[in-house]
Amino acid sequence: MTLRELRKRAHRTQQEIGEAVNVSQGAVSHWEIGDFPPLRKYRRLLCSALDCTPEELEDAINETVRTYRNGKHSR
């Protein structure tokens, strides 16, 4: 499951996640397309906003990077 899929599972928008973590919607978008992962300082808040465990979040970050860096999805 990618970060985007995790967010969709939580029925949240990028804007809502950004507000919950105090970053811009654009930053959330960059996380979701694998440009760069969320900094560790945001991850506890992300877990809360996405209603997931730290392990689920870490797995989603890794899957996002794998998926987009290997060109499996077009931007």
LINMORA-V377561 format. One record per backbone hydrogen bond with DSSP energy under -1.0 kcal/mol. CO is the residue of the C=O (numbers start at 1). NH is the residue of the N-H. If there is no record, write none. Layout:
{{CO NH} {CO NH}}
This chain:
{{2 6} {3 7} {4 8} {5 9} {6 10} {7 12} {8 11} {13 17} {14 18} {15 19} {16 20} {17 21} {18 22} {18 23} {24 28} {25 29} {26 30} {27 31} {28 32} {29 33} {30 35} {31 34} {39 42} {40 43} {42 46} {43 47} {44 48} {45 49} {46 50} {47 52} {53 57} {54 58} {55 59} {56 60} {57 61} {58 62} {59 63} {60 64} {61 65} {62 66} {63 67} {64 68} {65 69} {66 70} {67 72} {68 71}}
